[in-house]
């Protein structure tokens, strides 16, 4: 279950929300900022794709971050 903090007037960034959740679920002593920076472009590129295109390449939208980090962090 995903829980989002709702702050009036602030729209959450779905890419950052998924990154935050991914690393929180890992529970590792990882510096997410250093791990994410080199892959942020790929994360944003995939999030910008339509659901149909993501389905074509076999990546569910809620698994984009896990897909991008599959070589470093296995869940």
C-alpha contacts under 8 A as a table, 3 or more apart, distances in Angstrom:
res1	aa1	res2	aa2	distance
6	X	10	X	7.63
7	X	10	X	5.47
7	X	11	X	7.76
12	X	16	X	7.97
12	X	17	X	7.06
13	X	16	X	5.38
13	X	17	X	6.03
14	X	17	X	4.96
14	X	18	X	6.14
15	X	18	X	5.33
15	X	19	X	6.29
15	X	43	X	7.12
15	X	44	X	6.73
15	X	47	X	6.87
16	X	19	X	4.98
16	X	20	X	6.01
17	X	20	X	5.16
17	X	21	X	6.17
18	X	21	X	5.13
18	X	22	X	6.04
18	X	62	X	7.51
18	X	65	X	6.68
19	X	22	X	5.12
19	X	23	X	6.36
19	X	65	X	6.14
20	X	23	X	5.46
20	X	24	X	6.06
21	X	24	X	5.03
21	X	25	X	6.05
22	X	25	X	5.33
22	X	26	X	6.44
22	X	65	X	6.81
22	X	66	X	7.08
23	X	26	X	5.02
23	X	27	X	6.61
23	X	28	X	7.51
23	X	30	X	7.85
23	X	32	X	6.84
24	X	27	X	5.40
24	X	28	X	7.91
26	X	75	X	7.63
30	X	35	X	7.88
31	X	34	X	5.74
31	X	35	X	6.52
32	X	35	X	4.98
32	X	36	X	5.74
33	X	36	X	5.20
33	X	37	X	5.98
34	X	37	X	5.64
34	X	38	X	7.70
35	X	38	X	6.85
35	X	39	X	7.56
36	X	39	X	5.31
36	X	40	X	5.71
37	X	40	X	5.36
38	X	41	X	7.45
39	X	42	X	5.41
39	X	43	X	6.34
39	X	68	X	7.32
40	X	43	X	5.00
40	X	44	X	6.15
41	X	44	X	5.22
41	X	45	X	6.04
42	X	45	X	4.98
42	X	46	X	6.17
42	X	68	X	7.25
43	X	46	X	5.37
43	X	47	X	6.20
43	X	64	X	6.92
43	X	65	X	6.64
43	X	68	X	6.78
44	X	47	X	5.04
44	X	48	X	6.11
45	X	48	X	5.24
45	X	49	X	6.74
46	X	49	X	5.30
46	X	54	X	7.49
46	X	64	X	6.92
47	X	50	X	7.93
47	X	61	X	7.21
47	X	64	X	7.35
49	X	53	X	6.12
49	X	54	X	6.41
50	X	53	X	5.24
50	X	54	X	6.30
51	X	54	X	5.06
51	X	55	X	6.09
51	X	60	X	7.84
51	X	61	X	6.99
52	X	55	X	5.06
52	X	56	X	6.32
53	X	56	X	4.97
53	X	57	X	6.52
54	X	57	X	5.26
54	X	58	X	6.06
54	X	59	X	5.25
54	X	60	X	6.36
54	X	61	X	6.94
55	X	58	X	4.85
55	X	59	X	5.91
55	X	60	X	6.47
56	X	59	X	7.86
59	X	63	X	6.43
59	X	64	X	6.35
59	X	67	X	7.11
60	X	63	X	5.24
60	X	64	X	6.59
61	X	64	X	5.52
62	X	65	X	7.70
63	X	66	X	5.23
63	X	67	X	6.04
64	X	67	X	5.02
64	X	68	X	6.23
65	X	68	X	5.15
65	X	69	X	6.24
66	X	69	X	5.22
66	X	70	X	5.63
66	X	73	X	7.59
66	X	74	X	7.70
66	X	75	X	7.65
67	X	70	X	5.06
68	X	71	X	7.81
69	X	72	X	5.43
69	X	73	X	5.75
69	X	74	X	7.85
70	X	73	X	5.52
70	X	74	X	5.77
71	X	74	X	7.29
